[in-house]
Amino acid sequence: MNDNKAPKISIVVFIDALGWEVLKGRHFMETQLPFRRKLRSVFGFSSACIPSILTGLMPRQHRHWSFFYYSPQTSPFKPLRILRLLPRSLVDRGRVRNLISKMIKSLYSYTGYFQLYNIPFEHVDKFDYCEKSDLFKPGGMNQGENIFDHLSRAGVSYHVSDWRDSEEQNLEALKSDLKKKDISFALLYMASMDALLHEVGKESPQVDEKLEWYEKQLDEVLRLASEQYEQVRVFICSDHGMATVHTHIDLMSKIEELGLTFGSDYTATYDSTMGRFWFHNQGARERITELLELIPLGRILPLGELQQLGCDFEGDQYGEMIFLMDAGVLIVPSHMGINPITGMHGYHPDDPDSDASLLSNAEPLNDPQAITDVFHLMRAESGA
């Protein structure tokens, strides 16, 4: 052993939305990372998938799923209702929403990812938000422990990216810590593939260009790590893939045409791929159910299936009824956005485009099959 080198480093690289189907037919880092497998994702968006990766738990256990949930008693957004008096053409602009979101995050000292998206201000006081704390810090989960709780308790010297920073900044921060040779585990966060896939879809040549950039950057990380450590174990993982959008549906208008009153008959959030409903009387439940059963582009998920998916929440926190669109069908407009996009995720985990990826230069120690197993991989690799 070279006395100038540290013994071992394990590096986990998280690339958001680098799905198994995204990689199909592409040769991304095949030589460097010959051990390759698909991982089953969890039902939900990154707001559910990332907590499952960091904890090894299903959403019902860590209690992170979609960002907004019905809870007028605990809603911190009551002061925002006055903004309903402003023109929608102003308050629905992306820049305006981003500015308001930053102000609210600062005012309430939220450390997690926070974005108001397009929740209407006339109803914002009916909702609470699930990710108020930084998921990438010890104590960041709504329920349960994350990998950073385990690393800290075990006294492991580790590096973790700041998810607020750019990919370039995160790469430089990791390289700086590798040169010091005093860490034995690192989690590198790379988020921009997700935004690109939403914009251009998984078949675009721009995806190939982005993968070439990743390969160049990660080759440099591998080279530097090999200069500083005797053994370098690298794992690239993702949280989900990306489906190509082929159909749009205005689910919101269909529900509103029933003539029911939002807030007194029912409450709903319209995510990009699902409608989530809470009912305040039996008539509203029956009429909305009858309507949804006539829509051929999606289906109501029965409780038994939600239990199997780990998304049956105590107190129906995230919805009494979940109406999920078929893969490739996008709700437009929704509370997540008002414009169509090319790619989307958040469909059923059985859909091939939902599958995540795991690539590595060493055989994983724990035979991972799902993204929840990445947590156990990180524990094993870090010694925590």
NORNOR-V636345 format. One record per backbone hydrogen bond with DSSP energy under -0.5 kcal/mol. NH is the residue of the N-H (numbers start at 1). CO is the residue of the C=O. E is the energy in kcal/mol with one decimal. If there is no record, write none. Layout:
# NORNOR-V636345
nh=NH co=CO e=E
nh=NH co=CO e=E
This chain:
# NORNOR-V636345
nh=3 co=1 e=-0.6
nh=5 co=2 e=-2.0
nh=6 co=228 e=-2.8
nh=9 co=231 e=-2.2
nh=10 co=184 e=-1.5
nh=11 co=233 e=-3.2
nh=12 co=10 e=-0.5
nh=12 co=186 e=-3.1
nh=13 co=11 e=-0.6
nh=13 co=235 e=-3.6
nh=14 co=12 e=-0.6
nh=14 co=188 e=-3.2
nh=15 co=13 e=-0.7
nh=15 co=237 e=-2.6
nh=16 co=14 e=-0.6
nh=16 co=190 e=-2.4
nh=18 co=15 e=-1.8
nh=19 co=17 e=-2.5
nh=20 co=355 e=-1.5
nh=23 co=19 e=-1.6
nh=24 co=20 e=-0.8
nh=26 co=23 e=-2.5
nh=30 co=27 e=-1.2
nh=33 co=29 e=-2.5
nh=35 co=360 e=-2.2
nh=36 co=34 e=-0.8
nh=37 co=358 e=-2.2
nh=39 co=356 e=-2.1
nh=40 co=369 e=-2.3
nh=44 co=347 e=-0.5
nh=48 co=45 e=-2.2
nh=49 co=45 e=-2.5
nh=50 co=46 e=-2.3
nh=52 co=48 e=-1.4
nh=53 co=49 e=-2.2
nh=54 co=50 e=-2.4
nh=55 co=51 e=-1.2
nh=56 co=52 e=-2.5
nh=60 co=310 e=-2.5
nh=61 co=58 e=-1.8
nh=62 co=58 e=-1.8
nh=63 co=59 e=-2.9
nh=65 co=66 e=-0.5
nh=69 co=128 e=-1.9
nh=71 co=126 e=-2.5
nh=74 co=71 e=-1.0
nh=75 co=71 e=-1.0
nh=77 co=127 e=-0.5
nh=80 co=77 e=-1.5
nh=81 co=78 e=-1.6
nh=82 co=79 e=-0.9
nh=83 co=80 e=-1.9
nh=84 co=81 e=-2.0
nh=85 co=82 e=-1.7
nh=86 co=83 e=-1.5
nh=90 co=87 e=-1.5
nh=91 co=87 e=-2.2
nh=92 co=88 e=-2.0
nh=93 co=90 e=-1.5
nh=97 co=93 e=-2.6
nh=98 co=94 e=-2.5
nh=99 co=95 e=-2.2
nh=100 co=96 e=-2.5
nh=101 co=97 e=-2.6
nh=102 co=98 e=-2.3
nh=103 co=99 e=-2.0
nh=104 co=100 e=-2.5
nh=105 co=101 e=-2.7
nh=106 co=102 e=-2.1
nh=107 co=103 e=-2.6
nh=108 co=104 e=-2.5
nh=109 co=105 e=-0.5
nh=109 co=106 e=-0.6
nh=110 co=105 e=-1.9
nh=111 co=132 e=-2.2
nh=112 co=132 e=-1.2
nh=118 co=335 e=-2.8
nh=119 co=116 e=-1.8
nh=123 co=120 e=-1.7
nh=124 co=120 e=-0.8
nh=126 co=123 e=-2.1
nh=127 co=124 e=-1.5
nh=128 co=69 e=-2.7
nh=130 co=67 e=-2.3
nh=132 co=130 e=-0.9
nh=135 co=133 e=-0.5
nh=137 co=134 e=-1.3
nh=140 co=137 e=-1.6
nh=143 co=62 e=-0.8
nh=147 co=54 e=-1.8
nh=149 co=146 e=-0.8
nh=150 co=146 e=-1.4
nh=151 co=147 e=-2.6
nh=152 co=148 e=-2.2
nh=153 co=149 e=-2.2
nh=154 co=150 e=-2.1
nh=155 co=151 e=-0.6
nh=155 co=152 e=-0.9
nh=156 co=151 e=-2.3
nh=158 co=156 e=-0.7
nh=159 co=185 e=-2.1
nh=161 co=187 e=-2.0
nh=163 co=161 e=-0.8
nh=165 co=162 e=-2.0
nh=170 co=166 e=-2.3
nh=171 co=167 e=-2.3
nh=172 co=168 e=-2.1
nh=173 co=169 e=-2.2
nh=174 co=170 e=-2.0
nh=175 co=171 e=-2.4
nh=176 co=172 e=-2.2
nh=177 co=173 e=-1.8
nh=178 co=174 e=-2.5
nh=179 co=175 e=-2.0
nh=180 co=176 e=-0.8
nh=181 co=177 e=-0.8
nh=181 co=178 e=-0.8
nh=182 co=177 e=-0.7
nh=184 co=157 e=-2.6
nh=185 co=157 e=-0.9
nh=186 co=10 e=-2.2
nh=187 co=159 e=-2.3
nh=188 co=12 e=-2.8
nh=188 co=186 e=-0.5
nh=189 co=187 e=-0.5
nh=190 co=14 e=-2.7
nh=190 co=188 e=-0.5
nh=194 co=191 e=-1.0
nh=195 co=191 e=-0.7
nh=196 co=192 e=-2.0
nh=197 co=193 e=-2.6
nh=198 co=194 e=-2.2
nh=199 co=195 e=-1.7
nh=200 co=196 e=-2.9
nh=201 co=197 e=-1.7
nh=204 co=201 e=-1.0
nh=207 co=204 e=-1.4
nh=208 co=204 e=-0.8
nh=209 co=205 e=-2.1
nh=210 co=206 e=-2.1
nh=211 co=207 e=-2.4
nh=212 co=208 e=-2.3
nh=213 co=209 e=-1.9
nh=214 co=210 e=-2.5
nh=215 co=211 e=-2.6
nh=216 co=212 e=-2.2
nh=217 co=213 e=-2.5
nh=218 co=214 e=-3.0
nh=219 co=215 e=-2.2
nh=220 co=216 e=-1.5
nh=221 co=217 e=-1.7
nh=222 co=218 e=-2.7
nh=223 co=219 e=-2.5
nh=224 co=220 e=-2.5
nh=225 co=221 e=-2.8
nh=226 co=222 e=-2.3
nh=227 co=223 e=-1.3
nh=228 co=224 e=-1.0
nh=228 co=225 e=-0.6
nh=229 co=225 e=-2.1
nh=230 co=6 e=-2.7
nh=231 co=7 e=-1.5
nh=233 co=9 e=-2.6
nh=233 co=231 e=-0.5
nh=234 co=232 e=-0.5
nh=235 co=11 e=-2.7
nh=236 co=359 e=-3.4
nh=237 co=13 e=-2.7
nh=237 co=235 e=-0.5
nh=238 co=357 e=-1.3
nh=243 co=344 e=-2.9
nh=245 co=243 e=-0.5
nh=245 co=342 e=-3.1
nh=246 co=328 e=-2.8
nh=247 co=328 e=-1.8
nh=249 co=330 e=-2.3
nh=251 co=249 e=-1.2
nh=254 co=250 e=-1.4
nh=255 co=251 e=-2.0
nh=256 co=252 e=-2.4
nh=257 co=253 e=-2.0
nh=258 co=255 e=-1.6
nh=259 co=256 e=-1.8
nh=262 co=260 e=-0.6
nh=263 co=266 e=-4.2
nh=264 co=261 e=-1.0
nh=265 co=261 e=-3.0
nh=266 co=261 e=-1.3
nh=267 co=278 e=-2.6
nh=269 co=276 e=-2.0
nh=271 co=269 e=-0.8
nh=271 co=274 e=-2.1
nh=275 co=323 e=-2.3
nh=276 co=269 e=-2.7
nh=277 co=321 e=-2.5
nh=278 co=267 e=-2.9
nh=280 co=265 e=-2.7
nh=281 co=265 e=-0.7
nh=285 co=281 e=-1.6
nh=286 co=282 e=-2.5
nh=287 co=283 e=-2.5
nh=288 co=284 e=-2.5
nh=289 co=285 e=-2.3
nh=290 co=286 e=-2.4
nh=291 co=287 e=-1.9
nh=292 co=288 e=-2.7
nh=293 co=289 e=-2.2
nh=294 co=291 e=-1.5
nh=295 co=292 e=-1.4
nh=296 co=294 e=-0.7
nh=298 co=295 e=-0.9
nh=299 co=324 e=-2.3
nh=301 co=322 e=-2.6
nh=302 co=300 e=-0.6
nh=305 co=302 e=-0.5
nh=306 co=302 e=-2.1
nh=307 co=303 e=-2.4
nh=308 co=304 e=-1.8
nh=309 co=305 e=-1.9
nh=310 co=307 e=-1.1
nh=311 co=306 e=-2.9
nh=313 co=311 e=-0.9
nh=316 co=313 e=-2.0
nh=317 co=314 e=-0.8
nh=319 co=316 e=-1.7
nh=320 co=277 e=-2.4
nh=321 co=277 e=-1.6
nh=323 co=275 e=-2.9
nh=323 co=321 e=-0.5
nh=324 co=299 e=-2.5
nh=324 co=322 e=-0.6
nh=325 co=273 e=-2.9
nh=326 co=297 e=-3.3
nh=329 co=326 e=-2.2
nh=330 co=247 e=-2.9
nh=330 co=328 e=-0.5
nh=331 co=272 e=-2.8
nh=332 co=249 e=-2.2
nh=332 co=330 e=-0.7
nh=334 co=337 e=-2.9
nh=335 co=270 e=-3.0
nh=336 co=270 e=-0.6
nh=337 co=334 e=-0.5
nh=342 co=198 e=-1.4
nh=343 co=198 e=-2.0
nh=344 co=243 e=-2.4
nh=351 co=348 e=-1.9
nh=354 co=351 e=-2.3
nh=355 co=352 e=-1.3
nh=356 co=39 e=-2.9
nh=358 co=37 e=-2.1
nh=359 co=236 e=-2.7
nh=360 co=35 e=-2.2
nh=361 co=234 e=-1.6
nh=367 co=364 e=-0.6
nh=371 co=40 e=-2.5
nh=373 co=370 e=-1.7
nh=374 co=371 e=-1.3
nh=375 co=372 e=-0.8
nh=376 co=372 e=-0.6
nh=377 co=373 e=-2.1
nh=378 co=374 e=-2.7
nh=379 co=375 e=-2.3
nh=380 co=376 e=-2.4
nh=381 co=377 e=-2.9
nh=382 co=378 e=-2.2
nh=383 co=379 e=-1.3
nh=384 co=379 e=-1.0
